[in-house]
Amino acid sequence: MKIRRGKQTGTLDNTVSVDSKYGQVVRSRPRRTRKDTEARQRARINCAYYAQIWRTLTDEQQAGWTALARRTPCRGSEETGARMHGCQLLIKLNCALAAAGLPRILDAPKPAKFGPNPVKALHLTNREGQLKLELELERATGACLLVLGSRPCSAGISVRNTYSIIGLLRAPKRGRHEITEFYVNKFGVPPAGTRVFIRTRQLINGWEDEFKDVHARVP
C-alpha cells in the first residue's frame, strides 16, 4: 500500500485502492480461481491414495519408513532442522513413481546415490520434412531418466519455467535417444524456427536428483 499526498494505491486485505482519473477508488480485491490441470488433479488423487495406503502398512513397514524419514532432510531443514514423517516420505516417493508410470513401493527403499545427469545436449534434425528430436547422453546411467518438455516458443527465449512430463527413458545407454514421439504426442510438431526446451532428471525408487535443462532451435 502506497500513500501519495493523502491518496492510497495498492492492496490491503481484500480491498484495492486506485488513484484513477475519476478520483480515489476503493474496490473489492478480485478472486481468481486457478483451474486445475489433469496433472494437478492426478497428483492430488495420488497424495490422498497413498495417505490411505499408509494406514494399511504393517508396523514393521511403518517403522522402516519412519526411520528413513528421520535420515532424510527436507526443504529448509538446514535452518529449521525439520524432518519428514514416514507417511510424508511414502507419499513423496510413490507420487514421483506414479507420475512416471512406475510401480509403487511399500517397503522403505535405500537412499539413492546419483551421479551427474548424463544428458549432454538436445539435437533437432529435419530431413525431407521429417523432424527428429534426440537426447545425447555422455554416459550410461542405472537410473530412469524422466523427460519433461515445454511448448515450442520463440527462438529469442532462453529460459522456460513451465514443463510437463512427456516420457521416461529406462536405464538409457550412452549415445543418442530419440524422444520425437514423446514430444509430438504432447505438444504437436514444433514449427521451424521455434525453440524447444527439454528438462530431465534421474529417478531411482522415487528419489529424484536436480533438473537439467537443454534446448535447441527447430531447423
C-alpha positions as a LaTeX table, in Angstrom:
\begin{tabular}{lrrr}
\hline
Residue & $x$ (\AA) & $y$ (\AA) & $z$ (\AA) \\
\hline
Met1 & 0.00 & 0.00 & 0.00 \\
Lys2 & 1.43 & 3.38 & $-1.09$ \\
Ile3 & 0.24 & 6.77 & 0.12 \\
Arg4 & 0.82 & 9.74 & $-2.20$ \\
Arg5 & $-0.26$ & 13.18 & $-0.95$ \\
Gly6 & $-3.11$ & 11.70 & 1.03 \\
Lys7 & $-4.10$ & 9.23 & $-1.68$ \\
Gln8 & $-3.67$ & 5.49 & $-1.38$ \\
Thr9 & $-2.74$ & 2.95 & $-4.03$ \\
Gly10 & $-2.29$ & $-0.80$ & $-3.73$ \\
Thr11 & $-3.96$ & $-3.64$ & $-1.88$ \\
Leu12 & $-4.87$ & $-4.07$ & 1.76 \\
Asp13 & $-6.57$ & $-7.26$ & 2.94 \\
Asn14 & $-9.48$ & $-7.75$ & 0.50 \\
Thr15 & $-9.60$ & $-4.21$ & $-0.90$ \\
Val16 & $-7.75$ & $-2.44$ & $-3.71$ \\
Ser17 & $-7.20$ & 1.33 & $-3.72$ \\
Val18 & $-6.68$ & 3.05 & $-7.07$ \\
Asp19 & $-5.90$ & 6.68 & $-7.82$ \\
Ser20 & $-7.93$ & 6.95 & $-11.05$ \\
Lys21 & $-8.79$ & 9.93 & $-13.26$ \\
Tyr22 & $-12.14$ & 10.00 & $-11.50$ \\
Gly23 & $-10.54$ & 10.30 & $-8.09$ \\
Gln24 & $-9.83$ & 7.85 & $-5.30$ \\
Val25 & $-11.46$ & 4.45 & $-5.92$ \\
Val26 & $-11.67$ & 1.58 & $-3.42$ \\
Arg27 & $-12.98$ & $-1.76$ & $-4.68$ \\
Ser28 & $-13.02$ & $-5.40$ & $-3.65$ \\
Arg29 & $-9.98$ & $-7.44$ & $-4.49$ \\
Pro30 & $-10.85$ & $-9.90$ & $-7.29$ \\
Arg31 & $-10.59$ & $-13.58$ & $-6.52$ \\
Arg32 & $-9.07$ & $-15.64$ & $-9.27$ \\
Thr33 & $-9.74$ & $-19.35$ & $-9.13$ \\
Arg34 & $-6.90$ & $-21.40$ & $-10.56$ \\
Lys35 & $-8.09$ & $-24.05$ & $-12.95$ \\
Asp36 & $-6.51$ & $-27.35$ & $-12.05$ \\
Thr37 & $-4.88$ & $-29.25$ & $-14.87$ \\
Glu38 & $-5.32$ & $-33.00$ & $-15.24$ \\
Ala39 & $-1.78$ & $-33.48$ & $-13.91$ \\
Arg40 & $-2.56$ & $-31.50$ & $-10.73$ \\
Gln41 & $-5.78$ & $-33.44$ & $-10.24$ \\
Arg42 & $-3.93$ & $-36.76$ & $-10.59$ \\
Ala43 & $-1.26$ & $-35.59$ & $-8.15$ \\
Arg44 & $-3.91$ & $-34.66$ & $-5.59$ \\
Ile45 & $-5.63$ & $-38.03$ & $-6.01$ \\
Asn46 & $-2.32$ & $-39.87$ & $-5.65$ \\
Cys47 & $-1.48$ & $-37.99$ & $-2.44$ \\
Ala48 & $-4.82$ & $-38.96$ & $-0.90$ \\
Tyr49 & $-4.45$ & $-42.55$ & $-2.08$ \\
Tyr50 & $-1.01$ & $-43.09$ & $-0.52$ \\
Ala51 & $-2.10$ & $-41.39$ & 2.69 \\
Gln52 & $-4.70$ & $-44.17$ & 2.95 \\
Ile53 & $-2.13$ & $-46.81$ & 2.00 \\
Trp54 & $-0.01$ & $-45.74$ & 5.00 \\
Arg55 & $-2.75$ & $-46.97$ & 7.35 \\
Thr56 & $-2.66$ & $-50.44$ & 5.77 \\
Leu57 & 1.09 & $-51.00$ & 6.23 \\
Thr58 & 2.40 & $-53.33$ & 8.90 \\
Asp59 & 4.10 & $-51.89$ & 11.98 \\
Glu60 & 7.45 & $-53.05$ & 10.58 \\
Gln61 & 6.86 & $-51.26$ & 7.28 \\
Gln62 & 5.80 & $-48.06$ & 9.05 \\
Ala63 & 8.85 & $-48.23$ & 11.28 \\
Gly64 & 11.08 & $-48.60$ & 8.22 \\
Trp65 & 9.63 & $-45.51$ & 6.57 \\
Thr66 & 9.82 & $-43.54$ & 9.81 \\
Ala67 & 13.49 & $-44.41$ & 10.31 \\
Leu68 & 14.29 & $-43.47$ & 6.72 \\
Ala69 & 12.39 & $-40.17$ & 7.02 \\
Arg70 & 14.42 & $-39.20$ & 10.10 \\
Arg71 & 17.60 & $-39.50$ & 8.00 \\
Thr72 & 16.12 & $-37.60$ & 5.05 \\
Pro73 & 16.46 & $-33.80$ & 5.14 \\
Cys74 & 13.57 & $-31.80$ & 3.70 \\
Arg75 & 13.47 & $-28.36$ & 2.12 \\
Gly76 & 14.61 & $-25.68$ & 4.54 \\
Ser77 & 15.91 & $-28.23$ & 7.06 \\
Glu78 & 19.31 & $-26.53$ & 7.10 \\
Glu79 & 17.73 & $-23.65$ & 9.04 \\
Thr80 & 14.92 & $-25.36$ & 10.94 \\
Gly81 & 16.27 & $-28.89$ & 11.39 \\
Ala82 & 12.87 & $-30.24$ & 10.31 \\
Arg83 & 12.44 & $-33.81$ & 9.08 \\
Met84 & 9.62 & $-35.53$ & 7.25 \\
His85 & 7.27 & $-38.05$ & 8.78 \\
Gly86 & 7.37 & $-41.59$ & 7.41 \\
Cys87 & 3.94 & $-41.13$ & 5.83 \\
Gln88 & 5.09 & $-37.98$ & 4.06 \\
Leu89 & 8.11 & $-39.75$ & 2.61 \\
Leu90 & 5.96 & $-42.68$ & 1.45 \\
Ile91 & 3.67 & $-40.22$ & $-0.34$ \\
Lys92 & 6.56 & $-38.23$ & $-1.83$ \\
Leu93 & 8.38 & $-41.20$ & $-3.36$ \\
Asn94 & 5.29 & $-43.01$ & $-4.58$ \\
Cys95 & 3.80 & $-39.89$ & $-6.15$ \\
Ala96 & 7.05 & $-39.43$ & $-8.08$ \\
Leu97 & 6.83 & $-43.04$ & $-9.26$ \\
Ala98 & 3.15 & $-42.66$ & $-10.19$ \\
Ala99 & 3.87 & $-39.53$ & $-12.23$ \\
Ala100 & 6.46 & $-41.51$ & $-14.20$ \\
Gly101 & 4.14 & $-44.51$ & $-14.64$ \\
Leu102 & 6.29 & $-46.78$ & $-12.46$ \\
Pro103 & 5.10 & $-49.36$ & $-9.88$ \\
Arg104 & 4.58 & $-48.31$ & $-6.27$ \\
Ile105 & 6.84 & $-49.32$ & $-3.39$ \\
Leu106 & 5.52 & $-50.20$ & 0.06 \\
Asp107 & 8.80 & $-51.08$ & 1.78 \\
Ala108 & 11.18 & $-48.23$ & 2.56 \\
Pro109 & 13.96 & $-48.18$ & $-0.10$ \\
Lys110 & 17.60 & $-47.36$ & 0.42 \\
Pro111 & 18.58 & $-43.73$ & $-0.25$ \\
Ala112 & 19.59 & $-43.30$ & $-3.89$ \\
Lys113 & 23.08 & $-42.24$ & $-4.95$ \\
Phe114 & 23.10 & $-40.22$ & $-8.16$ \\
Gly115 & 25.96 & $-39.44$ & $-10.45$ \\
Pro116 & 25.92 & $-36.33$ & $-12.65$ \\
Asn117 & 22.99 & $-36.07$ & $-15.04$ \\
Pro118 & 24.29 & $-37.75$ & $-18.24$ \\
Val119 & 22.35 & $-35.57$ & $-20.71$ \\
Lys120 & 24.83 & $-33.64$ & $-22.85$ \\
Ala121 & 22.68 & $-31.95$ & $-25.50$ \\
Leu122 & 19.40 & $-31.85$ & $-27.41$ \\
His123 & 19.64 & $-32.42$ & $-31.17$ \\
Leu124 & 16.91 & $-31.47$ & $-33.65$ \\
Thr125 & 17.21 & $-32.55$ & $-37.28$ \\
Asn126 & 14.86 & $-32.01$ & $-40.21$ \\
Arg127 & 15.40 & $-34.33$ & $-43.15$ \\
Glu128 & 12.91 & $-34.22$ & $-46.01$ \\
Gly129 & 10.31 & $-32.71$ & $-43.71$ \\
Gln130 & 10.73 & $-35.37$ & $-41.02$ \\
Leu131 & 11.65 & $-33.79$ & $-37.69$ \\
Lys132 & 13.65 & $-35.80$ & $-35.18$ \\
Leu133 & 14.37 & $-34.90$ & $-31.54$ \\
Glu134 & 17.21 & $-36.72$ & $-29.82$ \\
Leu135 & 18.85 & $-36.50$ & $-26.42$ \\
Glu136 & 22.59 & $-37.12$ & $-26.39$ \\
Leu137 & 23.92 & $-38.88$ & $-23.28$ \\
Glu138 & 27.61 & $-38.82$ & $-22.49$ \\
Arg139 & 27.41 & $-41.97$ & $-20.37$ \\
Ala140 & 25.03 & $-44.74$ & $-19.36$ \\
Thr141 & 23.01 & $-44.48$ & $-16.18$ \\
Gly142 & 21.40 & $-47.10$ & $-13.98$ \\
Ala143 & 18.63 & $-44.65$ & $-13.12$ \\
Cys144 & 15.47 & $-43.99$ & $-15.10$ \\
Leu145 & 15.59 & $-40.67$ & $-16.91$ \\
Leu146 & 12.39 & $-38.65$ & $-16.59$ \\
Val147 & 11.86 & $-36.42$ & $-19.62$ \\
Leu148 & 9.82 & $-33.21$ & $-19.44$ \\
Gly149 & 9.05 & $-30.78$ & $-22.20$ \\
Ser150 & 7.77 & $-27.26$ & $-22.74$ \\
Arg151 & 5.67 & $-25.93$ & $-25.61$ \\
Pro152 & 7.68 & $-24.63$ & $-28.59$ \\
Cys153 & 8.41 & $-20.94$ & $-28.20$ \\
Ser154 & 10.18 & $-18.04$ & $-29.84$ \\
Ala155 & 13.82 & $-18.65$ & $-30.68$ \\
Gly156 & 14.63 & $-15.46$ & $-28.77$ \\
Ile157 & 13.64 & $-17.05$ & $-25.45$ \\
Ser158 & 16.50 & $-18.55$ & $-23.42$ \\
Val159 & 14.69 & $-19.76$ & $-20.26$ \\
Arg160 & 11.44 & $-21.67$ & $-19.72$ \\
Asn161 & 9.70 & $-22.32$ & $-16.39$ \\
Thr162 & 6.66 & $-24.39$ & $-17.36$ \\
Tyr163 & 7.24 & $-28.08$ & $-18.11$ \\
Ser164 & 5.13 & $-31.24$ & $-18.36$ \\
Ile165 & 6.22 & $-34.88$ & $-18.15$ \\
Ile166 & 6.37 & $-36.35$ & $-21.66$ \\
Gly167 & 8.12 & $-39.69$ & $-21.20$ \\
Leu168 & 10.58 & $-41.94$ & $-19.42$ \\
Leu169 & 13.87 & $-43.49$ & $-20.57$ \\
Arg170 & 14.63 & $-46.64$ & $-18.58$ \\
Ala171 & 18.34 & $-47.00$ & $-17.78$ \\
Pro172 & 19.47 & $-45.40$ & $-21.06$ \\
Lys173 & 22.88 & $-46.10$ & $-22.55$ \\
Arg174 & 25.48 & $-43.69$ & $-23.86$ \\
Gly175 & 24.64 & $-42.12$ & $-27.20$ \\
Arg176 & 21.55 & $-40.58$ & $-28.75$ \\
His177 & 17.99 & $-41.45$ & $-27.71$ \\
Glu178 & 15.05 & $-40.35$ & $-29.83$ \\
Ile179 & 12.23 & $-38.55$ & $-27.99$ \\
Thr180 & 10.29 & $-37.31$ & $-31.04$ \\
Glu181 & 7.19 & $-39.36$ & $-30.22$ \\
Phe182 & 7.24 & $-38.20$ & $-26.60$ \\
Tyr183 & 7.28 & $-34.54$ & $-27.60$ \\
Val184 & 4.92 & $-34.63$ & $-30.58$ \\
Asn185 & 2.27 & $-36.62$ & $-28.69$ \\
Lys186 & 2.20 & $-33.89$ & $-26.03$ \\
Phe187 & 2.74 & $-30.65$ & $-27.96$ \\
Gly188 & 2.46 & $-31.47$ & $-31.67$ \\
Val189 & 5.16 & $-30.86$ & $-34.29$ \\
Pro190 & 7.08 & $-27.68$ & $-33.40$ \\
Pro191 & 7.22 & $-25.13$ & $-36.26$ \\
Ala192 & 10.54 & $-24.40$ & $-37.97$ \\
Gly193 & 12.44 & $-21.55$ & $-36.36$ \\
Thr194 & 10.97 & $-22.06$ & $-32.89$ \\
Arg195 & 12.95 & $-23.22$ & $-29.86$ \\
Val196 & 12.32 & $-26.48$ & $-27.99$ \\
Phe197 & 13.19 & $-26.88$ & $-24.30$ \\
Ile198 & 13.66 & $-30.27$ & $-22.66$ \\
Arg199 & 14.22 & $-30.88$ & $-18.95$ \\
Thr200 & 15.47 & $-34.16$ & $-17.47$ \\
Arg201 & 16.06 & $-35.63$ & $-14.05$ \\
Gln202 & 17.21 & $-39.03$ & $-12.80$ \\
Leu203 & 14.79 & $-41.23$ & $-10.87$ \\
Ile204 & 15.51 & $-44.24$ & $-8.62$ \\
Asn205 & 12.77 & $-45.76$ & $-6.44$ \\
Gly206 & 11.05 & $-42.38$ & $-6.25$ \\
Trp207 & 14.22 & $-40.47$ & $-5.32$ \\
Glu208 & 14.95 & $-37.64$ & $-7.78$ \\
Asp209 & 18.03 & $-35.58$ & $-8.48$ \\
Glu210 & 18.19 & $-31.98$ & $-9.72$ \\
Phe211 & 16.73 & $-30.93$ & $-13.07$ \\
Lys212 & 18.93 & $-30.37$ & $-16.10$ \\
Asp213 & 17.69 & $-28.22$ & $-18.98$ \\
Val214 & 18.74 & $-28.37$ & $-22.64$ \\
His215 & 17.30 & $-26.60$ & $-25.66$ \\
Ala216 & 17.72 & $-26.31$ & $-29.42$ \\
Arg217 & 16.20 & $-24.45$ & $-32.36$ \\
Val218 & 13.99 & $-26.27$ & $-34.87$ \\
Pro219 & 15.76 & $-26.21$ & $-38.26$ \\
\hline
\end{tabular}
